[in-house]
């Protein structure tokens, strides 16, 4: 055979897993290498030259080599392995797990992988053997190693007809293979893949461990029993439970059953008891539980299971172990109503199960079709009896709930819900044709689980179906059914939150739909409008509290579930603030805050909805028609201004994000949504309301930066008059509070942006010309305020300078006649003489135009003389700060 140098780097993963025993020795060796604390010039040079990295690589390679050799030394040479796994090889078909084929050669099984290649032990002479990986049909060896061992070596392999690298092999003894398959089964079980879990446990049991491994056998049988219960193979589950108890009994006879063994035995007894109950073998289950609960008196679950089994036997008229009549009377079991209800419920349960089984035999699917009338009738009777038990003799209800869980009715109901889930595109919608049947099943399930912890835990495995069904609630569903379903989901959330979270994480769409309904339930009231009201029947105050707690908990989780919840709540945002309940409004504020922080949550339809909701919240006010648009002017400090402002903030932040930052993403759709909500005629009158002006200015300035048509619409509705404090509307001027609005720096910045964008329209100069003196005064005041704001408003000050430049270019007489503020003139002069990018050319051009007017030169002379006499250091500092902070700008 040709010889090749061995590349130990291929065994990195083995080093991580198998070098635990050698870790101390490696650390000692590494400590010796790094013992010298002195750093010499040679060390520095080696580091610069990359030699230090090579040194670390050699150390790492040494670790890997030691781990690989230790792994090979631990290999049982005289033991036949269960199977092998080739993880690396030059030929890709050589990769994979090699399992025994059933044939043997030279006393060792022949192993085959999924590609058809075999791993076998071949004889050279009578006393010499080799292990070979190759194609048996073509008799073509790919890789080989000489060894007389009964197990394949992990080192020393060489390539024959296949390319390098040589194989990296991991061996599995029977015990190791069983443990590996058991872990795979556990992972599949946690992923709710019951079929794969049962298959892996079966493979683990076939590994052929010795009888001395009785406890692992018991564990595997017990785990497979639970997997078969999930697959509803009750007979197989009972058989596995029996086998597990036999192995545990043999260990107990030797006196070596420890705490873990006792816990496994207790768990196995419960699994066997459930399997016997599911097969309606109540007497056998009762004997098992009656005997075993003496061994585990502290196990409450076993006590409850024994009591429920006794109830099932009594409902069938069979004898049960002794219990005093006085105890039964105290529990209400022998009361007149109790006996009749239990007997009747047992009869209905039997009829219900027969009906479902007959439908299955006729190939009827409870998920693909609406439930037949006969089945709905039995569900209605069962629901009626449970309600009667709740109303007439409440102490009997708990016994009935235990009975329905024990005799399998609750399991049948969950199967029906799961079938509905699978057939309805994994909960993405609720079929209205199947809605009555689905909610009938959910209503009975909720009654069986009401205030019953054991039944809630039993139902927790199907929490995903219940969340999905909650998302289908609407006005077509009865009020009582909605309340029961909300109570059931809330109970599961409180009692089994980790399990519920695991289920809804993988199908978070159900959270979005459920959140939408819960928001509707919170907003519902008996006085709701049938058209514009929430899509939910009016529910009780207790139901609303449960809905609010669910929503708050979902929002507190963060991550994907929080985003899903917010997406479900966003269409209801306007309704939160129209509720009379403070808690609902607080929840609305929390949703709005998240929408402001993350505008991606808001879609086009919700922009329109928020605008409509804000309009509905406006007081009667004064209605004026301008250019065919109805506008509502409100008084200052009106009651609902805070909540209206929250909605407008959501709209304005969303528009800013979608129109200016995400320019290529659905820009036209959001503009259309704003116009569909009559955004401009709604916001223009609100510019003069101090509580709302900032958000209205942000939205309008954003719209003005898109298309000229939007600018002309904004001007035609009177936005310029409102911002500049002119009489508005002209036919019936309203009181203006624009000065108060512009006290906020953010409002001043948005106002300057809006005015700058308006200069592109011909209508702008018409408004300035008609009110020249007032307009120039307001522009000067705005410019000085922005200058005083400092660096944060440097860009906005440039916008005002563009406005002055536009006026000077088109109507210099307006500016030369009305620009009299000495502070503004001095500022223009200093900007002209300073070297401020963008601002210096604008100021110089403005003054150049104005100096052509003799009257302006006469007024400007004292300002110029003052500048020549000295300068203001504070003003100079602002100029320098502006020069460094101001970005390059272009006029649209």
C-alpha positions in Angstrom: 0.0 0.0 0.0 1.2 3.6 -0.7 2.0 5.6 2.4 0.6 9.1 3.0 1.3 11.7 5.6 -1.5 11.9 8.1 -3.5 15.2 8.3 -4.7 15.5 11.9 -6.7 18.6 11.2 -9.6 16.5 9.9 -10.4 15.3 13.4 -11.3 18.7 15.0 -14.8 17.7 16.0 -13.3 14.6 17.7 -11.0 16.8 19.7 -13.9 18.8 21.0 -15.8 15.8 22.1 -13.3 13.2 23.0 -10.4 15.1 24.6 -12.0 15.7 28.0 -9.8 13.1 29.7 -6.6 14.6 28.3 -7.6 18.3 29.0 -5.5 18.6 32.2 -2.4 17.3 30.5 -2.9 19.7 27.6 -3.3 22.6 30.0 -0.1 21.7 31.8 1.7 21.5 28.5 0.3 24.8 27.4 1.3 26.3 30.8 4.9 25.2 30.3 4.9 26.9 26.9 3.6 30.2 28.2 5.5 30.1 31.5 8.0 32.9 30.5 6.5 36.3 31.4 9.2 38.3 29.7 8.5 39.6 26.2 11.7 39.8 24.1 12.4 41.6 20.8 12.4 38.2 19.1 8.9 37.6 20.4 7.7 40.9 19.0 9.4 40.2 15.7 7.8 36.7 15.6 4.4 38.2 16.3 4.8 40.8 13.5 6.0 38.1 11.1 3.0 35.8 11.9 5.1 33.2 13.6 3.1 33.5 16.8 0.0 32.3 14.9 1.8 29.3 13.5 3.0 28.5 17.0 -0.7 28.5 18.2 -1.6 26.3 15.2 1.0 23.8 16.1 -0.3 23.7 19.7 -3.8 23.2 18.5 -2.7 20.4 16.2 -1.0 18.8 19.1 -4.2 18.8 21.1 -6.1 17.3 18.2 -3.5 14.6 17.7 -3.5 13.7 21.4 -7.4 13.5 21.4 -7.5 11.4 18.2 -4.9 8.9 19.5 -6.7 8.7 22.9 -10.0 8.0 21.0 -8.3 5.2 19.1 -6.7 3.7 22.2 -10.2 3.5 23.9 -11.6 1.5 21.0 -12.5 -2.0 22.1 -10.5 -4.0 19.6 -12.1 -7.4 20.4 -15.7 -6.1 20.3 -18.0 -6.2 17.3 -19.5 -2.7 16.9 -23.1 -1.9 16.3 -22.4 0.5 13.5 -20.0 3.1 12.2 -20.2 6.7 10.9 -17.8 8.0 8.2 -17.8 11.7 8.6 -15.1 12.8 6.2 -13.6 11.2 3.1 -12.4 12.2 -0.4 -15.1 10.2 -2.1 -18.5 11.7 -1.1 -20.3 8.3 -1.5 -18.2 6.9 1.3 -19.8 9.3 3.8 -22.7 8.4 6.0 -23.7 5.8 8.6 -22.9 2.2 8.0 -25.4 -0.3 9.5 -25.2 -4.1 9.6 -26.7 -5.8 6.5 -27.4 -9.1 8.3 -24.6 -10.9 6.5 -21.2 -11.7 8.0 -17.7 -12.1 6.8 -14.8 -13.5 8.8 -16.9 -13.4 12.0 -17.8 -9.7 11.6 -21.0 -8.1 10.2 -20.9 -6.4 6.8 -21.9 -2.8 7.1 -23.6 -0.7 4.4 -24.3 3.0 4.0 -27.1 4.8 2.2 -25.0 5.0 -1.0 -24.6 1.2 -1.2 -20.9 1.1 -0.2 -19.9 -1.5 2.4 -17.4 -1.6 5.3 -16.2 -5.1 5.8 -13.3 -7.2 7.2 -11.4 -9.0 4.5 -8.9 -11.9 4.9 -5.5 -11.8 3.2 -4.2 -15.0 4.5 -5.4 -17.4 7.2 -4.1 -15.1 10.0 -4.1 -11.6 8.4 -7.1 -9.3 7.8 -7.8 -5.8 6.5 -10.8 -3.4 6.9 -12.0 -2.1 3.5 -14.5 0.5 2.4 -15.6 -0.2 -1.2 -18.2 -1.2 -3.7 -19.1 -4.9 -3.2 -20.8 -5.3 -6.6 -17.7 -4.0 -8.5 -15.3 -5.5 -6.0 -13.6 -2.1 -6.0 -11.8 -1.0 -2.8 -11.8 2.7 -2.1 -10.0 2.9 1.3 -8.3 0.3 3.5 -6.3 -0.4 6.7 -4.6 -3.6 7.8 -5.9 -4.8 11.2 -6.9 -8.1 12.8 -9.2 -6.4 15.2 -13.0 -7.2 15.3 -13.7 -3.4 15.2 -12.6 -1.0 12.5 -9.6 1.2 13.4 -10.0 5.0 13.3 -6.3 5.6 12.3 -4.0 4.3 9.7 -6.4 4.3 6.7 -5.0 4.6 3.2 -6.5 5.5 -0.1 -6.7 2.8 -3.0 -8.9 4.0 -5.9 -10.5 7.0 -4.1 -9.0 10.5 -3.6 -7.7 11.8 -0.3 -8.5 12.7 2.4 -8.7 9.3 4.1 -11.9 8.5 6.1 -12.6 9.9 9.6 -14.5 7.1 11.4 -16.5 7.2 14.5 -17.4 3.8 16.1 -20.6 3.0 18.1 -20.8 0.1 20.5 -24.3 -1.3 21.2 -24.6 0.8 24.3 -23.4 4.0 22.6 -25.7 3.4 19.6 -28.6 2.9 21.9 -27.8 6.1 23.8 -27.4 8.0 20.5 -30.7 6.8 19.1 -32.4 7.6 22.4 -31.2 11.2 22.2 -32.4 11.5 18.7 -35.8 10.2 19.8 -35.9 12.8 22.6 -35.2 15.6 20.2 -37.9 14.4 17.8 -40.3 14.1 20.8 -39.6 17.7 21.9 -40.2 18.8 18.3 -43.6 17.1 18.5 -42.6 14.6 15.8 -44.1 11.6 17.5 -43.6 9.2 14.6 -39.9 9.8 14.3 -39.5 9.6 18.1 -41.2 6.2 18.2 -38.9 5.0 15.3 -35.7 6.2 17.1 -36.7 4.5 20.3 -37.5 1.3 18.5 -34.0 1.4 16.8 -32.4 2.0 20.2 -34.2 -1.1 21.6 -32.9 -3.2 18.6 -29.3 -2.4 19.4 -29.0 -5.6 21.4 -27.7 -4.3 24.7 -26.8 -6.8 27.4 -29.4 -7.7 30.1 -27.2 -5.9 32.6 -28.4 -2.7 31.1 -31.9 -3.2 32.5 -32.5 0.5 33.5 -31.7 1.9 30.0 -34.1 -0.8 28.5 -36.8 0.4 31.0 -36.2 4.0 30.0 -36.4 3.3 26.3 -39.6 1.3 26.7 -41.1 4.0 28.9 -40.3 6.7 26.4 -41.6 4.8 23.5 -44.8 4.2 25.5 -45.3 8.0 25.7 -44.6 8.4 22.0 -47.1 5.7 21.1 -49.7 7.5 23.4 -49.2 10.6 21.3 -49.7 8.5 18.1 -52.8 7.0 19.8 -51.4 3.5 19.6 -52.8 2.7 23.1 -52.2 -1.0 22.9 -48.6 -0.6 22.0 -48.2 2.0 24.7 -49.6 -0.4 27.3 -47.3 -3.2 26.2 -44.3 -0.9 26.4 -45.3 0.2 29.9 -45.6 -3.4 31.0 -42.1 -4.2 29.6 -40.6 -1.1 31.3 -42.1 -2.1 34.7 -40.7 -5.7 34.3 -37.2 -4.4 33.8 -37.6 -2.0 36.7 -39.0 -4.8 38.9 -35.9 -6.9 38.1 -33.6 -4.0 39.2 -35.7 -3.4 42.4 -35.4 -7.1 43.3 -31.6 -6.6 43.4 -32.1 -3.6 45.7 -30.3 -1.2 43.3 -33.2 1.1 42.2 -32.1 4.6 43.1 -33.9 7.9 43.1 -33.8 8.2 39.3 -35.1 4.7 39.0 -38.0 5.5 41.4 -38.9 8.6 39.4 -38.8 6.5 36.1 -41.0 3.9 37.7 -43.5 6.5 38.9 -43.6 8.0 35.4 -44.0 4.6 33.8 -47.0 3.7 36.1 -48.7 6.9 35.1 -48.1 6.2 31.4 -49.4 2.7 31.7 -52.5 3.9 33.6 -53.3 6.4 30.9 -52.9 3.8 28.2 -55.3 1.4 30.0 -57.8 4.2 30.5 -57.6 5.1 26.8 -58.5 1.4 25.9 -61.4 1.6 28.4 -59.8 -1.1 30.6 -60.7 0.8 33.7 -60.7 -2.2 36.1 -57.0 -3.0 35.1 -56.1 0.7 35.5 -57.8 0.8 38.9 -55.9 -2.2 40.2 -52.6 -0.8 39.0 -53.2 2.6 40.5 -54.7 1.3 43.7 -51.6 -0.8 44.3 -49.0 1.7 43.1 -50.3 4.8 44.9 -49.3 3.2 48.2 -45.7 3.3 47.0 -46.0 6.9 46.0 -48.3 8.6 48.5 -46.8 12.0 47.6 -47.7 11.8 43.9 -50.8 13.9 43.5 -51.1 13.1 39.8 -51.4 9.4 40.6 -54.0 10.1 43.3 -56.1 12.2 40.9 -55.8 9.5 38.2 -57.0 6.8 40.7 -60.0 9.0 41.7 -60.9 9.7 38.1 -60.7 6.0 37.3 -63.0 5.2 40.2 -65.5 7.8 38.9 -65.4 6.1 35.4 -66.1 2.7 37.0 -69.0 4.1 39.0 -70.5 5.8 36.0 -70.5 2.4 34.3 -72.1 0.8 37.3 -69.1 -1.3 38.2 -67.7 -1.8 41.7 -64.7 0.1 43.0 -62.4 -0.3 45.9 -63.9 0.5 49.3 -64.7 4.1 50.1 -67.0 5.1 52.9 -70.5 6.4 51.9 -70.0 9.5 54.1 -66.9 10.5 52.1 -68.8 10.1 48.8 -71.7 12.2 50.0 -69.4 14.9 51.1 -68.0 15.0 47.6 -71.4 15.2 46.1 -70.9 11.9 44.3 -74.0 10.2 45.7 -76.4 13.1 45.6 -79.4 12.8 43.4 -78.2 15.3 40.8 -74.7 13.8 40.9 -75.7 10.3 40.2 -78.0 11.3 37.4 -75.6 13.6 35.8 -72.7 11.1 35.9 -74.8 8.3 34.4 -76.2 10.6 31.7 -72.7 12.0 30.9 -71.4 8.4 30.6 -74.1 7.6 28.2 -73.5 10.7 26.1 -69.8 10.1 26.1 -70.3 6.5 24.8 -72.7 7.7 22.1 -70.3 10.5 21.2 -67.3 8.2 20.8 -69.4 5.7 18.8 -70.5 8.5 16.5 -66.9 9.7 15.9 -65.7 6.1 15.3 -68.5 5.4 12.8 -67.6 8.5 10.9 -63.9 7.5 10.8 -64.9 4.1 9.5 -66.9 5.8 6.7 -63.7 7.7 5.8 -65.2 11.0 7.1 -62.6 13.6 8.1 -63.6 15.9 10.9 -61.1 18.4 9.6 -62.1 18.5 5.9 -65.9 18.8 6.3 -68.4 20.4 8.5 -69.5 18.3 11.5 -72.8 16.4 10.8 -75.9 17.2 12.7 -75.9 14.0 14.7 -72.5 14.8 16.1 -73.5 18.4 16.8 -76.5 17.1 18.7 -74.4 15.1 21.1 -72.0 18.0 21.6 -74.9 20.2 22.4 -76.3 17.8 25.0 -72.9 17.4 26.6 -72.5 21.2 26.8 -76.0 21.6 28.3 -75.2 19.0 31.0 -71.9 20.6 32.0 -73.7 24.0 32.3 -76.4 22.5 34.4 -73.7 20.9 36.7 -72.1 24.3 37.0 -75.4 26.1 37.8 -77.3 23.5 39.9 -74.6 21.6 41.8 -71.2 23.1 41.2 -69.3 20.5 43.4 -70.2 17.8 40.9 -68.7 19.6 38.0 -65.1 18.7 39.0 -66.1 15.0 39.1 -67.7 15.3 35.6 -64.6 17.0 34.3 -62.3 14.2 35.6 -64.7 11.6 34.1 -64.6 13.2 30.7 -60.8 13.3 30.7 -60.6 9.7 31.9 -63.1 8.1 29.5 -61.4 9.7 26.5 -64.0 12.3 25.5 -61.5 15.2 26.0 -59.0 13.4 23.9 -61.5 12.9 21.1 -62.3 16.6 21.2 -58.7 17.6 21.0 -58.3 15.3 18.0 -61.1 17.1 16.3 -59.5 20.5 17.0 -56.1 19.3 15.7 -57.8 18.0 12.5 -59.4 21.4 11.9 -56.0 23.0 12.4 -54.2 20.8 9.9 -57.0 21.2 7.2 -57.2 24.9 7.5 -53.7 25.7 6.2 -52.0 25.3 9.6 -54.3 27.9 11.3 -53.8 30.7 8.7 -57.5 31.1 8.3 -60.7 29.8 9.8 -63.2 28.2 7.4 -66.6 29.8 8.0 -68.3 26.7 6.7 -66.7 24.7 9.5 -66.9 27.5 12.1 -70.0 26.2 14.1 -68.6 22.8 14.6 -65.2 24.0 15.6 -66.6 26.4 18.1 -69.0 23.8 19.5 -66.0 21.5 20.1 -64.0 24.4 21.7 -66.9 25.4 23.9 -67.3 21.9 25.4 -63.5 21.6 25.7 -63.4 24.9 27.7 -66.2 23.7 30.0 -64.3 20.5 30.7 -61.1 22.4 31.5 -62.7 25.3 33.5 -60.8 25.8 36.8 -59.4 22.2 36.4 -55.6 22.2 36.5 -55.2 18.6 35.5 -57.4 19.0 32.4 -55.6 22.2 31.5 -52.3 20.4 31.5 -53.8 17.7 29.4 -55.0 20.2 26.8 -51.7 22.2 26.8 -50.3 20.0 24.0 -52.9 21.4 21.6 -52.6 25.0 22.7 -51.6 26.0 19.2 -55.1 24.9 17.9 -56.9 26.9 20.5 -54.9 30.1 19.8 -55.7 29.6 16.1 -59.4 29.2 16.9 -59.3 32.3 19.1 -58.2 34.2 16.0 -61.4 33.1 14.3 -63.7 34.6 16.9 -66.0 37.3 15.6 -69.5 38.7 15.9 -70.9 35.4 14.3 -69.8 33.5 17.4 -71.9 33.5 20.6 -70.8 35.7 23.4 -70.6 32.8 25.9 -68.4 30.7 23.5 -66.0 33.6 23.0 -65.7 34.1 26.8 -65.0 30.4 27.4 -62.4 30.3 24.7 -60.6 33.4 26.0 -60.7 31.9 29.5 -59.3 28.6 28.3 -56.4 30.2 26.4 -55.7 32.5 29.4 -55.7 29.5 31.8 -53.2 27.6 29.6 -51.1 30.7 29.4 -51.0 31.1 33.2 -50.5 27.4 34.0 -48.5 26.0 31.1 -46.7 29.1 29.7 -43.4 27.4 28.7 -45.2 24.7 26.8 -47.5 27.2 25.1 -44.6 29.4 24.2 -42.8 26.6 22.5 -45.8 25.8 20.4 -46.7 29.3 19.3 -43.1 30.3 18.6 -42.9 28.0 15.5 -46.4 29.2 14.2 -46.4 32.8 15.4 -49.1 33.7 12.8 -51.7 32.5 15.3 -50.6 35.2 17.7 -51.3 37.9 15.2 -54.8 36.7 14.5 -55.5 36.1 18.2 -54.2 39.6 19.1 -56.6 41.1 16.5 -59.6 39.4 18.2 -58.5 40.2 21.7 -58.2 43.8 20.8 -61.8 43.7 19.4 -63.0 42.0 22.6 -61.4 44.8 24.6 -63.2 47.5 22.6 -66.6 45.8 22.5 -69.6 47.1 24.3 -73.4 46.6 24.1 -73.8 50.0 22.4 -71.5 49.1 19.5 -72.4 50.2 16.0 -73.1 47.1 13.9 -71.1 48.5 11.0 -68.2 50.5 12.5 -68.0 48.7 15.8 -65.5 46.0 16.7 -65.9 42.6 15.2 -66.7 40.9 18.5 -69.8 40.3 20.6 -69.8 42.3 23.8 -68.1 40.2 26.4 -67.9 40.4 30.2 -65.5 42.6 32.2 -63.6 39.4 33.4 -63.1 38.3 29.8 -61.7 41.8 29.0 -59.3 41.6 31.9 -58.0 38.3 30.7 -57.7 39.6 27.1 -55.7 42.6 28.4 -53.4 40.4 30.5 -52.7 38.2 27.5 -51.9 41.1 25.2 -49.6 42.8 27.8 -47.7 39.6 28.4 -47.2 39.0 24.7 -45.9 42.6 24.3 -43.5 42.1 27.2 -42.0 39.0 25.6 -40.2 40.9 22.8 -38.9 39.3 19.7 -41.0 37.7 17.0 -44.1 37.2 19.2 -44.1 40.8 20.1 -44.0 41.9 16.5 -46.7 39.4 15.6 -48.9 40.8 18.4 -48.3 44.4 17.3 -49.2 43.5 13.8 -52.5 42.1 15.1 -53.1 45.2 17.2 -52.2 47.9 14.7 -55.5 47.7 12.7 -57.3 48.3 16.0 -55.2 51.2 17.1 -57.8 53.9 16.5 -60.4 52.0 18.5 -58.3 51.8 21.6 -58.5 55.6 22.1 -62.3 55.6 21.5 -62.8 53.3 24.4 -64.1 54.6 27.7 -61.9 52.3 29.7 -58.6 53.8 30.9 -56.8 50.4 30.7 -57.7 50.0 27.0 -56.4 53.5 26.2 -53.2 52.8 28.1 -52.7 49.6 26.0 -53.3 51.8 22.9 -50.6 54.2 24.0 -48.2 51.2 24.4 -49.0 50.0 20.9 -48.6 53.5 19.4 -45.2 53.9 21.1 -44.0 50.7 19.5 -45.3 51.9 16.1 -43.5 55.2 16.5 -40.3 53.4 17.4 -40.6 50.9 14.5 -42.7 52.4 11.7 -42.2 49.2 9.7 -45.1 47.8 11.7 -47.6 50.2 10.1 -48.9 49.3 6.6 -50.8 51.4 4.1 -54.3 50.5 5.2 -53.4 51.4 8.8 -52.3 54.9 7.8 -55.7 55.5 6.4 -57.4 53.9 9.4 -55.4 56.2 11.8 -56.4 59.3 9.9 -60.1 58.2 9.9 -59.9 57.5 13.6 -58.3 60.9 14.3 -61.0 62.6 12.4 -63.7 60.8 14.3 -62.1 61.9 17.6 -62.3 65.6 16.6 -64.9 67.7 18.4 -67.7 69.3 16.4 -65.7 72.5 16.0 -66.2 74.8 13.0 -66.6 73.2 9.6 -65.3 75.2 6.6 -65.2 74.2 3.0 -62.0 75.2 1.1 -61.4 74.2 -2.5 -64.1 71.5 -2.2 -62.5 70.0 0.9 -64.3 70.1 4.3 -62.0 71.2 7.1 -62.7 71.1 10.9 -61.2 73.8 13.1 -61.0 72.9 16.8 -60.5 74.9 19.9 -57.3 74.9 21.9 -56.8 72.3 24.6 -59.8 70.2 23.7 -60.3 66.9 25.6 -59.2 64.3 23.1 -56.2 66.2 21.7 -53.7 63.9 23.4 -55.0 60.7 21.9 -55.5 62.4 18.5 -51.9 63.6 18.7 -50.7 60.0 19.3 -52.5 58.8 16.1 -51.0 61.7 14.1 -47.5 60.9 15.4 -47.8 57.3 14.2 -48.9 58.6 10.8 -46.2 61.2 10.5 -43.4 58.9 11.6 -44.6 56.2 9.2 -44.7 58.6 6.3 -41.2 60.0 7.1 -39.8 56.4 7.2 -41.6 55.2 4.1 -41.4 58.3 1.8 -38.0 59.6 2.7 -35.9 56.7 4.0 -37.3 53.7 2.2 -37.9 55.6 -1.1 -38.1 52.5 -3.3 -40.5 50.5 -1.1 -44.2 51.1 -1.6 -43.8 54.9 -1.8 -46.8 55.4 -4.0 -49.0 53.1 -1.9 -48.3 55.1 1.3 -49.0 58.4 -0.5 -52.3 57.0 -1.8 -53.2 55.8 1.7 -52.5 59.3 3.1 -54.7 60.8 0.4 -57.4 58.2 1.0 -57.6 59.3 4.6 -58.0 62.9 3.5 -54.8 63.7 5.2 -54.2 67.3 3.9 -57.6 68.7 4.7 -57.5 67.0 8.1 -54.1 68.3 9.1 -54.0 71.8 7.8 -56.5 73.2 10.3 -54.6 71.2 13.1 -51.4 73.2 12.3 -52.8 75.9 14.6 -53.4 73.5 17.5 -50.3 73.5 19.7 -50.9 69.9 20.9 -51.1 68.6 17.3 -49.1 71.1 15.2 -45.7 69.3 15.4 -47.1 66.0 14.0 -49.2 67.8 11.4 -46.1 69.8 10.2 -44.0 66.6 10.0 -46.6 64.8 7.9 -47.2 67.7 5.5 -43.5 68.5 5.1 -42.9 64.9 4.3 -45.6 64.8 1.7 -44.2 68.1 0.2 -40.8 66.4 -0.4 -42.3 63.9 -2.8 -44.1 65.4 -5.8 -45.0 69.0 -6.8 -48.6 68.0 -7.0 -48.6 67.4 -3.3 -47.1 70.8 -2.7 -49.8 72.5 -4.7 -52.5 70.6 -2.8 -51.0 71.6 0.5 -50.9 75.3 -0.6 -54.4 75.3 -2.0 -55.8 74.1 1.3 -54.2 77.1 3.1 -51.2 75.5 4.8 -49.0 78.6 4.0 -51.5 80.9 5.6 -51.7 78.7 8.7 -47.9 78.4 9.1 -47.3 82.1 8.6 -50.0 83.2 11.0 -52.2 84.9 8.3 -56.0 85.2 8.6 -57.2 81.7 7.8 -59.6 80.7 6.3 -60.1 84.0 4.4 -64.0 83.7 4.5 -64.1 83.1 8.3 -60.7 83.6 10.0 -60.1 81.4 13.0 -58.0 82.1 16.0 -54.4 81.1 15.3 -52.1 79.5 17.9 -49.2 79.1 15.5 -46.9 81.0 17.7 -47.4 78.4 20.5 -46.8 75.6 18.0 -43.6 77.1 16.8 -42.2 77.3 20.4 -41.1 73.7 19.9 -37.8 73.4 18.0 -39.0 70.3 16.1 -42.0 72.2 14.9 -39.8 75.0 13.7 -37.7 72.6 11.7 -40.7 70.9 10.0 -42.2 74.3 9.3 -39.0 75.5 7.6 -38.8 72.3 5.5 -42.4 72.8 4.4 -41.9 76.5 3.5 -38.8 75.6 1.5 -40.6 72.9 -0.5 -43.5 75.3 -1.2 -41.2 77.7 -3.0 -41.3 75.4 -6.0 -44.9 76.3 -6.6 -46.2 79.4 -8.4 -48.8 79.8 -5.7 -46.2 80.4 -3.1 -45.3 83.8 -4.5 -48.9 84.7 -4.8 -49.5 84.2 -1.1 -46.3 86.1 -0.2 -47.3 89.0 -2.5 -50.8 89.3 -1.0 -49.4 89.5 2.5 -45.9 90.7 2.0 -45.2 92.6 5.2 -46.6 89.9 7.6 -45.0 87.1 5.7 -41.5 88.6 5.8 -41.9 89.4 9.5 -42.8 85.8 10.3 -40.0 84.4 8.1 -37.5 86.6 9.8 -38.7 85.6 13.2 -38.5 81.9 12.2 -35.0 82.3 10.8 -33.7 84.0 14.0 -35.3 81.3 16.2 -33.6 78.6 14.1 -30.3 80.3 14.3 -30.6 80.6 18.0 -31.4 76.8 18.2 -27.8 76.1 17.1 -26.3 73.1 15.4 -29.4 70.9 15.8 -31.3 73.3 13.4 -28.5 74.2 11.0 -30.1 72.4 8.1 -33.5 74.0 8.8 -31.9 77.5 8.9 -30.5 76.8 5.5 -34.1 76.0 4.4 -35.3 79.5 5.5 -32.4 81.0 3.6 -33.6 79.2 0.5 -37.0 80.8 1.1 -35.5 84.3 1.3 -33.5 83.6 -1.8 -36.6 82.5 -3.7 -38.4 85.7 -2.7 -35.4 87.8 -3.6 -35.1 86.1 -7.0 -38.8 86.5 -8.0 -40.0 89.6 -6.1 -36.9 91.5 -4.7 -39.1 94.6 -4.0 -41.1 92.6 -1.4 -37.9 91.7 0.5 -36.2 95.1 0.1 -39.3 96.9 1.3 -40.2 94.7 4.3 -36.8 93.4 5.5 -36.1 95.8 8.3 -34.9 93.6 11.2 -31.4 94.7 12.1 -30.5 91.4 13.6 -31.4 89.5 10.4 -29.6 92.0 8.2 -26.5 91.8 10.3 -26.7 88.0 10.2 -26.9 88.1 6.4 -23.9 90.4 6.2 -21.8 88.2 8.5 -22.8 85.1 6.5 -21.7 86.9 3.3 -18.3 87.7 4.8 -17.8 84.3 6.4 -16.8 81.1 4.7 -19.8 78.9 5.5 -20.5 76.3 2.8 -23.9 76.7 1.1 -25.0 79.6 3.3 -22.4 82.1 2.2 -23.3 82.0 -1.5 -27.0 82.3 -0.6 -26.5 85.3 1.7 -24.2 87.0 -0.8 -26.8 86.5 -3.6 -29.6 87.8 -1.5 -27.7 90.9 -0.5 -26.5 91.4 -4.1 -30.1 91.5 -5.3 -31.3 93.8 -2.4 -28.5 96.3 -2.9 -29.9 97.2 -6.3 -32.6 99.0 -4.4 -31.5 102.5 -3.2 -34.0 102.6 -0.3 -32.6 99.3 0.9 -29.0 100.6 0.7 -30.0 103.5 2.9 -31.5 101.2 5.5 -28.7 98.8 5.3 -25.9 101.4 5.8 -26.1 101.5 9.6 -26.0 97.7 9.8 -22.9 97.7 7.6 -21.3 100.4 9.7 -22.0 98.4 12.8 -20.3 95.3 11.3 -17.3 97.4 10.3 -16.9 98.6 13.9 -16.5 95.1 15.3 -18.0 91.7 15.4 -19.9 89.6 17.9 -17.8 86.7 19.1 -20.8 84.7 20.1 -22.2 85.1 16.6 -18.9 84.1 15.1 -18.8 80.9 17.1 -22.3 80.0 15.8 -21.1 80.6 12.3 -18.2 78.2 12.7 -20.4 75.5 14.3 -22.8 75.8 11.5 -20.1 75.5 8.9 -19.0 72.1 10.4 -22.5 70.7 11.1 -24.3 71.8 7.9 -24.6 69.0 5.2 -24.7 69.7 1.5 -28.2 70.5 0.4 -29.9 71.0 -3.0 -33.2 72.7 -3.7 -36.0 70.4 -5.0 
